[in-house]
Amino acid sequence: MVKMVLDRWNTEINKFTDIINSISDDQLMKEIAPGKNRGIYLLGHLVAVHDDTLPVLNFGNKLYPELFEIFIKSPDKAVAHIPPAAELRTSWKLVNEQITERMNSLSADDWFHKHNSVSAEDFVKEPHRNKLNIIITRTTHLCYHAGQIVLLK
């Protein structure tokens, strides 16, 4: 089961990377639909969410903590200056390399241990709130936004 989940994660990371590498900076600046998020915001949002995965899974500190305020706490266009597309593409690559490196160091049993966003008491009551579940939900989240980004092509 762990292998299936991690294979799906890796496949979706690679697909999304291919999508954002096939879209120009100008295309990323467009809204997905009138009045909706721009592609660059969604890219930054995914970088920030994946960056947050590092401490949640006890893989280390965030690499880009400054992105949290811009791309998670604030809606698109609320922050005047955001990182350029090239920088976000690089951050996407680096944060996912860190996650992959750490993921590969875990045993199958490690994936069923609690993550850092659940208390020990709650984990006893809800053991499904484990590290593998974080990867499942993050993969679903990635697929949702990938479906939006592809509309820019």
C-alpha positions in Angstrom: 0.0 0.0 0.0 2.8 2.4 0.9 4.5 1.8 -2.5 1.2 2.5 -4.3 0.7 5.8 -2.5 4.3 7.0 -3.0 4.3 5.9 -6.7 1.2 8.0 -7.2 2.8 11.0 -5.4 5.9 10.8 -7.5 3.9 10.5 -10.7 1.8 13.5 -9.9 4.8 15.6 -8.9 6.5 14.7 -12.2 3.3 15.5 -14.2 2.8 18.9 -12.5 6.5 19.7 -13.0 6.1 19.0 -16.7 3.0 21.2 -16.9 4.6 24.2 -15.2 7.7 23.8 -17.4 5.5 23.8 -20.5 3.7 27.0 -19.5 5.4 30.4 -20.1 5.8 33.1 -17.4 3.1 35.1 -19.3 0.7 32.2 -19.2 1.3 31.8 -15.5 0.3 35.4 -14.9 -3.2 34.7 -16.4 -6.3 33.9 -14.3 -7.5 30.3 -14.5 -10.9 31.8 -15.2 -12.2 35.3 -14.9 -11.9 36.5 -11.4 -10.1 33.4 -10.2 -6.6 32.7 -9.1 -3.7 33.2 -11.4 -1.4 30.3 -12.3 1.5 31.9 -10.6 -0.5 32.1 -7.4 -1.4 28.4 -7.6 2.3 27.5 -8.2 3.3 29.5 -5.2 0.5 28.0 -3.1 1.7 24.5 -4.0 5.3 25.4 -3.1 4.2 26.8 0.2 2.0 23.7 1.0 4.7 21.3 0.1 7.2 23.3 2.1 4.9 22.9 5.1 5.0 19.2 4.5 8.6 19.1 5.7 7.9 19.9 9.4 4.5 18.1 9.4 6.3 14.9 8.5 9.2 15.7 10.8 11.5 16.0 7.7 13.1 19.3 8.9 12.3 23.0 8.8 10.6 24.8 6.0 12.9 26.0 3.2 10.6 29.0 2.2 8.7 30.1 5.3 8.2 33.5 3.7 5.8 32.0 1.2 3.3 31.0 3.9 1.9 34.6 4.3 1.9 35.2 0.5 0.4 32.0 -0.8 -1.5 30.4 2.1 -2.7 33.1 4.4 -3.4 35.7 1.7 -5.6 35.4 -1.4 -4.3 36.0 -4.9 -3.5 39.6 -5.6 -3.6 40.7 -2.0 0.2 40.9 -1.8 1.7 43.4 -4.2 5.1 41.7 -4.7 5.4 38.0 -5.2 8.4 35.9 -6.3 8.9 35.6 -10.0 7.8 32.5 -11.8 11.4 31.3 -12.4 12.1 31.5 -8.7 8.9 29.6 -7.8 9.7 26.9 -10.4 13.1 26.4 -8.7 11.6 26.4 -5.3 9.0 23.8 -6.5 11.9 21.6 -7.7 14.0 22.0 -4.5 11.2 21.5 -2.0 10.0 18.3 -3.7 13.6 17.0 -3.9 13.8 17.4 -0.2 10.5 15.7 0.4 11.5 12.8 -1.9 14.9 12.3 -0.2 13.3 12.1 3.2 10.4 9.9 2.0 12.9 7.4 0.7 14.5 7.2 4.1 11.4 5.9 5.8 10.4 2.3 6.2 6.9 1.1 5.4 6.1 1.0 9.1 7.2 4.6 9.6 4.5 5.8 7.3 1.8 4.6 9.8 3.3 6.7 12.7 1.7 10.0 13.7 2.6 13.2 11.9 3.4 16.5 13.7 0.0 18.1 13.2 -1.8 15.6 15.4 -1.4 15.2 19.2 -0.5 11.8 20.7 -3.9 11.7 22.4 -5.8 12.3 19.2 -3.6 9.8 17.3 -4.6 7.0 19.7 -8.2 7.7 18.9 -7.6 8.3 15.2 -4.6 6.3 14.0 -5.5 7.0 10.4 -4.1 10.5 11.0 -0.6 9.2 10.0 2.2 10.3 7.8 0.9 8.3 4.8 -2.4 10.1 5.1 -0.6 13.4 4.7 0.9 12.2 1.4 -2.5 11.0 0.2 -4.2 14.4 1.0 -1.3 16.4 -0.5 -1.4 14.3 -3.7 -5.2 15.0 -4.0 -4.6 18.7 -3.4 -1.8 18.7 -6.1 -4.1 17.0 -8.6 -6.9 19.5 -7.9 -4.6 22.5 -8.7 -2.9 20.7 -11.6 -6.3 20.4 -13.2 -6.6 24.2 -12.9 -3.2 25.0 -14.1 -3.5 22.9 -17.3 -6.3 25.3 -18.3 -3.6 27.9 -19.0 -2.1 25.9 -21.9 
